[in-house]
């Protein structure tokens, strides 16, 4: 009998074909929107595997309904949308798609940093709105990136890829992480510092940590107040790491200079979120890994993780490795 799988969204045909070859597939494809929780709750009861996206809330209540579930394969590097503890307690494997999106996400992060520093969106709007009357000495002036200090909070794969790009811009690189990374320090001349020192000394503060209970509101009023008035905050990790109210206040009061955000506490970000009213906020719709090639690779890697787990093997990107011990 083929294993039963539920796929929570329309995925590329090629990926669907890979899964359909060996599994009995049901999927949510009514529209390109997240599957309603109640639909997923019913769908999971009998399935052996779930192919999920970061927009699916796979909590304990949902996991407890699944009688045969062996694997939840998330098509994302982040997996904060899944209750890992609840899955592990029931022996359910959770997998993600690390590695394959590192360079693409670092590209986007650096693009957002440049766009925010040099006011690209505001400048483009200025031109299109017919406001460009003449070249003017201080018109739409921004912050220099070349030679500035970059503070990376979270020196994982993507942080390291970002630091490599920054080296080409002759930036001083400082970082904060749970543990030190001697290889990165040596190769990229990066300096490990306390979080407060990073906030005080950086011209660009970039958040690259996973979203965990420890990183909820890691950047709030106090942290923002330590930053330079000319500093730029970039977040391409997860929205909840920054307290948005505190960020809005800091931007309005001129405590920091600008912010580039690819992620928000609530996604899609409501259009009445006050941050969207500020010209010094560059806002993107969570597109860090969105290149055609990388999204295809992520989709297929998530399929591989799913199929390996269903075949009784250890999938390449098992998150809850504790399961291997028991
Ligand atoms: C995107 O945010 C991901 O976690 O892959």
Boltz pocket constraint, residues with backbone or C-beta under 6 A from the ligand:
constraints:
  - pocket:
      binder: B
      contacts: [[A, 54], [A, 75], [A, 76], [A, 77], [A, 78], [A, 79], [A, 101], [A, 236], [A, 237], [A, 288], [A, 289]]
      max_distance: 6.0
